């Protein structure tokens, strides 16, 4: 069986990667997961300067998943290049760096710094985080703004560019087409769905930010639907994510049109989730005599 997939000229040994923000930059999970067994490690969002994130509390459990409003806390590009890239270079897996920013210039600064790092295979651009009041919300929910920032990033990027789409829009295909039209090499979707939880006993918001991004198994049907719609609308590869907990979930995304998948919230529940998803895909291929995992992409009828 051949589990290799190629996205924007980058070949992954299997279609399983980590969802940004749920796996640190690999170091945090390396005692549980052999990173060599993953198709790629997608890092937590990296900004041009350190970000403190949102006030606490920042996480709340909800039925079928969780809400988070971390606010993209990160130590910035200097620490990332000094600490995280050398660590990831030790492993035989592709490195995909997620980038966040508040202005176009913020994004470009990180893109240019990473252009000097040959170990970085692809860039994932987070323009769709619902928990950052400046910047991301405007870029991720307006097609013209998404087109503009995608085109500008492509002018400066040395690696293939993945644009991460927000589900918090009226028409996901409009956003996908805008990113493709501006030169994006691939898309990842979906980011979290904006939600809210109220503590009825204290009569207070469960999260200081009031709203947070919902992730986990409860959002999977929405994510699968959006991946399918986008796959019908664009020709560039899609990385599917949203509630993947097992190999069967991953196969569902691939049948809908995803070329690869990312495991997110389930990493918090089960630190071995990524490896179990990869093994589950292999078992499915054996059961249904699938020789090449790419035969599954968009094969729903």
C-alpha positions as CSV (number, residue, x, y, z in Angstrom):
1,X,0.0,0.0,0.0
2,X,1.2,3.5,-0.8
3,X,0.2,6.1,1.8
4,X,2.1,9.0,0.2
5,X,0.4,12.2,-0.8
6,X,1.8,15.3,-2.5
7,X,0.6,18.8,-1.8
8,X,2.0,21.7,-3.8
9,X,5.0,19.6,-4.8
10,X,5.7,18.5,-1.2
11,X,5.4,14.7,-0.6
12,X,4.3,13.5,2.8
13,X,4.8,9.8,3.8
14,X,1.1,9.7,4.9
15,X,-1.8,12.2,4.9
16,X,-1.8,12.8,8.7
17,X,-0.6,16.0,10.2
18,X,-1.2,18.0,13.3
19,X,-3.6,20.9,13.6
20,X,-1.9,24.2,14.5
21,X,-2.3,25.1,18.2
22,X,-3.0,21.6,19.4
23,X,0.5,20.1,19.3
24,X,2.8,22.9,20.3
25,X,5.7,22.7,17.9
26,X,6.2,19.0,18.3
27,X,8.5,19.0,21.4
28,X,5.6,18.9,23.8
29,X,4.2,15.6,22.3
30,X,7.4,13.9,21.3
31,X,7.5,11.7,24.4
32,X,4.1,10.2,23.3
33,X,4.3,10.4,19.5
34,X,7.1,9.3,17.2
35,X,7.2,12.4,15.0
36,X,8.9,10.3,12.3
37,X,5.5,8.5,11.8
38,X,3.6,11.7,10.9
39,X,3.2,13.1,7.4
40,X,3.9,16.6,8.8
41,X,4.1,18.6,12.0
42,X,2.1,21.9,11.8
43,X,3.4,24.2,14.4
44,X,1.5,26.6,16.7
45,X,1.1,30.0,15.2
46,X,4.2,32.1,15.0
47,X,4.2,35.9,15.0
48,X,6.9,38.5,14.3
49,X,7.0,39.4,18.0
50,X,5.9,37.6,21.2
51,X,2.2,37.6,21.9
52,X,0.8,37.3,25.4
53,X,-2.6,35.9,24.3
54,X,-6.0,36.6,25.8
55,X,-6.9,36.9,29.5
56,X,-7.8,33.7,31.4
57,X,-9.9,31.6,31.6
58,X,-9.2,30.7,28.0
59,X,-10.5,27.1,27.7
60,X,-13.9,25.6,28.4
61,X,-15.3,22.1,27.8
62,X,-18.5,21.8,25.9
63,X,-20.7,18.9,24.7
64,X,-18.8,17.2,22.0
65,X,-15.7,19.4,22.1
66,X,-14.1,22.4,23.6
67,X,-14.0,26.2,23.3
68,X,-10.7,28.1,23.3
69,X,-9.7,31.7,23.2
70,X,-6.0,31.4,23.7
71,X,-5.4,34.4,21.5
72,X,-2.5,32.9,19.6
73,X,0.0,33.2,22.5
74,X,3.5,32.5,21.2
75,X,7.1,33.5,21.9
76,X,7.7,35.0,18.5
77,X,9.9,34.2,15.5
78,X,13.3,34.7,17.2
79,X,12.6,32.0,19.8
80,X,11.0,29.8,17.3
81,X,14.0,29.8,15.0
82,X,16.4,29.3,17.8
83,X,14.5,26.5,19.7
84,X,11.8,24.8,17.7
85,X,13.2,24.5,14.2
86,X,16.5,22.8,15.4
87,X,14.3,20.3,17.4
88,X,12.1,19.5,14.4
89,X,15.0,19.0,12.1
90,X,16.0,15.9,14.0
91,X,12.9,14.1,12.6
92,X,12.0,12.6,9.3
93,X,8.8,14.5,8.9
94,X,7.8,17.6,7.0
95,X,7.7,20.9,8.9
96,X,4.8,23.3,8.2
97,X,4.9,26.6,10.1
98,X,1.6,28.3,10.9
99,X,2.0,32.1,10.8
100,X,-0.2,34.7,12.5
101,X,-0.2,38.5,12.4
102,X,-2.2,41.7,13.0
103,X,-1.2,43.5,9.8
104,X,0.0,42.4,6.4
105,X,3.5,43.6,7.4
106,X,3.5,41.3,10.4
107,X,2.8,38.3,8.2
108,X,5.4,39.3,5.6
109,X,8.2,39.7,8.2
110,X,7.7,36.1,9.4
111,X,7.3,34.8,5.9
112,X,10.6,36.4,4.9
113,X,12.4,35.1,8.0
114,X,11.2,31.6,7.3
115,X,12.2,31.8,3.6
116,X,15.8,31.4,4.8
117,X,15.0,28.1,6.5
118,X,15.3,25.3,4.0
119,X,13.9,22.8,6.5
120,X,10.5,24.5,6.4
121,X,8.4,22.7,3.7
122,X,5.3,24.9,3.7
123,X,3.7,27.9,5.3
124,X,0.2,27.8,6.7
125,X,-1.3,31.3,7.0
126,X,-3.8,31.8,9.8
127,X,-6.1,34.6,8.7
128,X,-9.1,33.1,10.3
129,X,-8.7,32.9,14.1
130,X,-12.0,34.1,15.7
131,X,-10.3,35.0,19.0
132,X,-8.0,37.8,17.8
133,X,-9.8,41.1,17.6
134,X,-7.4,42.8,15.2
135,X,-6.3,41.6,11.9
136,X,-7.3,38.0,11.5
137,X,-11.0,38.5,11.8
138,X,-11.0,41.0,8.9
139,X,-8.7,39.0,6.7
140,X,-10.5,35.7,7.2
141,X,-14.1,36.8,6.7
142,X,-13.8,39.2,3.7
143,X,-13.0,37.8,0.3
144,X,-11.3,41.0,-1.0
145,X,-9.1,41.2,2.1
146,X,-8.2,37.5,1.8
147,X,-7.3,37.9,-1.8
148,X,-5.1,40.9,-1.0
149,X,-3.2,39.3,1.8
150,X,-2.8,36.0,0.0
151,X,-1.4,37.8,-3.1
152,X,1.0,39.8,-0.9
153,X,2.3,36.8,1.0
154,X,2.8,34.9,-2.3
155,X,5.0,37.7,-3.5
156,X,7.4,37.2,-0.6
157,X,7.1,33.5,0.2
158,X,9.8,31.0,-0.9
159,X,7.8,28.0,0.3
160,X,4.3,26.9,-0.9
161,X,1.5,28.8,0.9
162,X,-1.5,27.2,2.5
163,X,-4.3,29.5,3.4
164,X,-6.4,28.5,6.5
165,X,-10.0,29.3,6.0
166,X,-12.6,30.4,8.5
167,X,-15.9,28.5,8.7
168,X,-17.5,31.7,10.2
169,X,-18.6,33.0,6.8
170,X,-21.7,32.9,4.7
171,X,-20.2,31.1,1.7
172,X,-16.9,29.1,2.2
173,X,-16.5,28.6,-1.5
174,X,-16.3,32.4,-2.1
175,X,-13.3,32.5,0.3
176,X,-11.7,29.5,-1.2
177,X,-11.9,30.9,-4.7
178,X,-10.5,34.2,-3.5
179,X,-7.5,32.5,-2.0
180,X,-7.0,30.3,-5.1
181,X,-7.3,33.3,-7.4
182,X,-4.6,35.1,-5.4
183,X,-2.2,32.3,-5.9
184,X,-2.6,30.1,-2.8
185,X,-1.0,26.7,-3.3
186,X,-3.3,24.8,-0.9
187,X,-6.1,25.4,1.6
188,X,-6.7,24.1,5.1
189,X,-10.2,24.0,6.6
190,X,-11.9,24.4,8.8
191,X,-10.7,26.6,11.6
192,X,-12.8,26.7,14.7
193,X,-16.4,27.7,14.8
194,X,-17.2,30.7,17.0
195,X,-19.1,29.7,20.2
196,X,-20.0,30.7,23.7
197,X,-20.6,29.1,27.1
198,X,-22.1,30.8,30.1
199,X,-21.8,29.5,33.7
200,X,-25.4,29.8,34.9
201,X,-24.5,29.4,38.6
202,X,-22.1,32.3,38.6
203,X,-23.9,34.1,35.7
204,X,-20.6,34.8,34.1
205,X,-19.0,33.9,30.7
206,X,-17.0,30.6,31.0
207,X,-14.2,32.3,28.9
208,X,-12.9,35.8,29.6
209,X,-13.0,36.6,25.9
210,X,-16.8,35.9,26.0
211,X,-16.6,33.9,22.7
212,X,-14.1,31.2,21.8
213,X,-13.4,28.8,18.9
214,X,-15.2,25.5,19.1
215,X,-13.4,22.4,18.1
216,X,-13.9,18.7,18.6
217,X,-16.1,15.8,17.2
218,X,-19.3,18.0,17.3
219,X,-18.1,20.2,14.4
220,X,-17.0,17.3,12.1
221,X,-20.2,17.2,10.0
222,X,-19.9,20.9,9.3
223,X,-16.2,20.5,8.4
224,X,-16.8,17.6,6.1
225,X,-19.6,19.5,4.3
226,X,-17.3,22.6,3.8
227,X,-14.4,20.5,2.6
228,X,-16.7,18.9,0.0
229,X,-18.1,22.2,-1.2
230,X,-14.6,23.7,-1.5
231,X,-13.3,20.6,-3.4
232,X,-16.0,21.2,-5.9
233,X,-15.1,24.9,-6.3
234,X,-11.3,24.9,-6.5
235,X,-8.5,22.9,-8.1
236,X,-5.8,23.3,-5.4
237,X,-5.3,20.7,-2.7
238,X,-7.3,20.8,0.6
239,X,-6.1,19.8,4.0
240,X,-9.2,18.8,6.0
241,X,-9.7,19.2,9.7
242,X,-12.4,19.5,12.3
243,X,-13.3,16.9,14.8
244,X,-11.1,14.0,13.5
245,X,-10.8,11.4,16.2
246,X,-10.0,8.2,14.3
247,X,-9.0,6.7,10.9
248,X,-12.6,6.5,9.8
249,X,-13.1,10.2,10.3
250,X,-9.9,10.9,8.3
251,X,-11.1,8.7,5.4
252,X,-14.5,10.6,5.4
253,X,-12.6,13.9,4.9
254,X,-10.5,12.4,2.1
255,X,-13.6,11.0,0.3
256,X,-15.1,14.5,0.5
257,X,-12.1,15.9,-1.3
258,X,-9.3,16.4,1.2
259,X,-5.7,15.4,0.1
260,X,-4.6,15.3,3.7
261,X,-6.0,15.7,7.2
262,X,-5.0,17.4,10.5
263,X,-5.8,16.1,13.9
264,X,-6.6,18.8,16.5
265,X,-8.7,18.8,19.6
266,X,-8.3,15.0,20.0
267,X,-4.6,15.5,20.8
268,X,-5.8,16.9,24.2
269,X,-8.0,13.9,24.9
270,X,-5.6,11.3,23.5
271,X,-1.9,12.2,23.0
272,X,-1.6,9.2,20.6
273,X,-4.4,10.3,18.4
274,X,-2.3,11.2,15.3
275,X,-0.6,7.8,15.2
276,X,-4.0,6.0,15.7
277,X,-5.5,8.0,12.9
278,X,-2.6,7.1,10.5
279,X,-3.0,3.4,11.5
280,X,-6.7,3.6,11.0
281,X,-6.3,4.8,7.5
282,X,-3.9,1.9,6.7
283,X,-6.5,-0.6,8.2
284,X,-9.2,0.9,6.0
285,X,-7.0,0.6,2.9
286,X,-6.3,-3.1,3.8
287,X,-10.0,-3.8,4.4
288,X,-11.1,-2.3,1.1
289,X,-8.0,-3.2,-1.0
290,X,-7.0,0.4,-1.7
291,X,-3.5,0.4,-3.1
292,X,-2.9,4.1,-3.2
293,X,-4.3,6.5,-0.5
294,X,-4.7,9.1,-3.2
295,X,-7.5,6.9,-4.8
296,X,-9.7,8.0,-1.8
297,X,-9.5,11.7,-2.6
298,X,-12.9,13.0,-3.7
299,X,-14.1,9.4,-4.3
300,X,-17.5,9.9,-2.7
301,X,-20.4,9.3,-5.1
